[in-house]
């Protein structure tokens, strides 16, 4: 089955002085039906954040190019690549005497015969949404202090959305400790499924339903433009870097 996609990558610097988000959308150079999308967010306020985010994207792209059907599966590939990016960022910290950190989220889509599968992995609070029929089917869980409190029952999602520490990460790529990397698999993908990867500078201004409806009802490019435009409007002059990748399976 040919892998036909409608996809777009879009960014806005927001109200920051520097764009520290990085993103990419890549095809395997030799194998048909193998596509990867990546978003990385250099942790705000850390020197070298943009460099760290760039390293995440580069490491994942290199991992895709080395992917082989006889090698490790897509989930293992993504986990290993994010851990490798962590080590590379740590190595760069020693060389440059900087303090680089980054989040990372990646999606790998694979078409084989009449089936289509996907795998995704993340570290930090950049997100992936898997959507179908105008609804969110699955979403990554942020590696943040607030998300931990929600999972433990100490606060509700509504309280977490306005909590002053909602952006405090408990793990990152390039941090002092080994990163937390969560991986998921989906073996039942079909035409009409779509994915949204984004940094917190975008999703902070939307409900899940708004995101799903916007992506469902428009081509990828127009959906990206509308989401970034609304995020900028709702940020009211205080917006973070804003990055979004939309991949719609046709």
N, C-alpha and C positions, 0 to 999 in steps of 0.2 A: 504494500500500500504506500503510495507516495505521501510524503509528509508535506502537506500544504498549509502554510501559515500566513496569517496577517499579523505583522509584528512592527513594533516601533519602540525606540528608545528616546527619551526626552529628559531635559534637565533645565533647571533655573537656579541661579545663584542665590535667589531670595534677597534678604537684607543683610547678608554677610559680606565681608570684604574679600573672602576667598571661597572658591568652589572646592570643597573637600570630598564631595561625592564622586564616585567613578562607577561606570556601568558599561556593559558590553553585551552583544548578541552575536554568537559565533556558530558557524557550521563546521562540521568535521571536514578537513581538507581532502579526505579520500573516501570516506564512507557516506553514502547517501542515507537520509533519514535520521540524522543525528545532529541535534541542535542544542546549544547551551545559552542561557541568559544569566547575567550576573549583575548584582547591585552591591556596592560597598560604600560605607559611610565613614570617612575619617573622623574619629571621635572628636567632637567639638572641644576646642580649647587646648588640644594637644599639638605641640610642634611636630610637624611632619605627618599630620593626619592625611593629607592628600597623597603623600608618598606611600603611606601604608595602604590606603584604599586602592591605589594603582597596583601595588604588589599583589593584592588579593585577586584583582581581575586578571592580571598577567599569569599568575600561578594557575588559576582555573582554566584559562585559555590553553596553556601548555598541557594541562592534564587532559583536556578534551582531545587535543591533537595526538596524544599518546594512547588514546583509548583503543582497545582491541577487544573484539567479541570473545576471544579466548582468555582475556585477562580478568582482573577483578570486576565485579558488577558495578553498575552506575552508582549505587549507594556508597560502596566502598571507595570508588573514585572520588566522589565529592567530599567525603569525610577526610580522606587522605590529603586531598588538595587543600582544604581549609587548614588542616594541621600543618601542612608544609608552608602555607602562607604565613602562619603564626611564627614558625621558626625563621623564615626569611626576614620578617619584620623585626624580630628580636635581634637577628644578626645585623640588620641595618642600624638598629639603635646603638649597638656597640661601635660601629664604624663612624656614624655621624654624630654621636653624642646628642641625639635627639630623643624624644619620647613619643614615637609613633604608635598609634593604635587604630583599629578599624573594626567595624562590623562586617558581616558578609552574608549574603544569601544567594543561592544558585539553584537553577532549574536545569535538568537534563531531560530532553524528550527524545524518544527512540522509537522508530517505526520498524517492525520486523514482520514481513509477510502481511497478514491481514490484521495484525494486532498493533497497538500503540501503547507504550508505557512511559511513565515519567518517574523521576526521582528528584528530590530536592533536599537541601541541607542549609542550615543557617547557624550563625553565632552572633549574638547581640540582639539588637532591636530593629534591624531592617527586616521587612516582612515579605512573605509570599502568600498570596491568596489564590486558591484553586476555585474556580467558579463554573457554574453550569446552570443554564436556564434562568439567568437573572438572580441566582442565589450563590452564596458562599458555601462551598462544599467542605473546604478545609482551610486552615490558616496556621502559620507558624506561631508559636508562643514566644513572646519577647523574653530575653534573658535580662530582666530588670528587677530591681528591688520591689517595685510595686506589683509586678506579675507574680513574684514569689509570695507576697502577702495575700494576693487574691487566691492563688492556688491553695494556700494554707487556711483560707477561710477568715482571715483577719480583716478583709475589706471587700467590698463589692466592686465589680467592674466599673460601675458608675462613680464610685468614690475614687477608684484608681485613675480614672480619666482626668480628674482635676487635682490629683495629689501633687504637692510641690516637688516630690522626688520621683516622679513618673519616668524621667529620662535617665535615672541613675542605673548604669549597667552593672551587672554582677560578673560579667565575663566579656572578653574581647579578644580579637586576634592581635597579638603583639604585647599582651599584658604580662604581668609578672607570673601568673599561674597558667597551667595548661588550660586551653579554652574548652568551654562546653560547646559541643557540636551536636545538634539534633538532626536526624535524617529521617525521611519518610519516603515511601514507595506507593505508586498508584499503577496498577496493572490493567485498569479498565477504562482507559481514556478513549474518547470518541470525538468525532466531529461535533463542534458546538461547545467543547470545553474551552476555557480560556484561563489565562494566568496573568496575575498582576504582581510584579515585584517592585518594591519601593522603599525609600528611606523614610524616616520618621517626619521629615519635613513635608511629606505629602499626606500620609494617612492620619496625621494628628487632626486634620480638619474635616474628616468625613466619617460617616457611619459606614458599616459594612454594606448595608443595603444601597447606599448612594454609590459606592464604588462599583458594586455588582451591576446595578442598572445602567450606569454610565458606560461601562465596558461592553455590556450586552447589546446595547442599542446603537452603537456607532463603530465605524472602522477604527482600527488601533490608533492611527495618527490623530484623528479628531478626538478620540477619547483622551489621549495623552494631553492634547492642547487644552481641552475643557477642564480636566482635573488640575493641571498646573495653574491655569487661569483662576479657578475658584480657590485653590489653596493660597495663591498670592493675595486675592481679594480678602479672604477670611483671616489672613495673618495680620492684616491691618498695620503693615509697616514693621512687623517684628518676626518675619518669616525666616526659617532656617533654609539651608540648601535643600533643593527639592528635586528628586530623581524618581522616574517611573519607567518601567519596562512592561509593555503589554504584549502577550503572545496569545493569539487566537488560533485554535486548531480548526481548519476548514475541511 
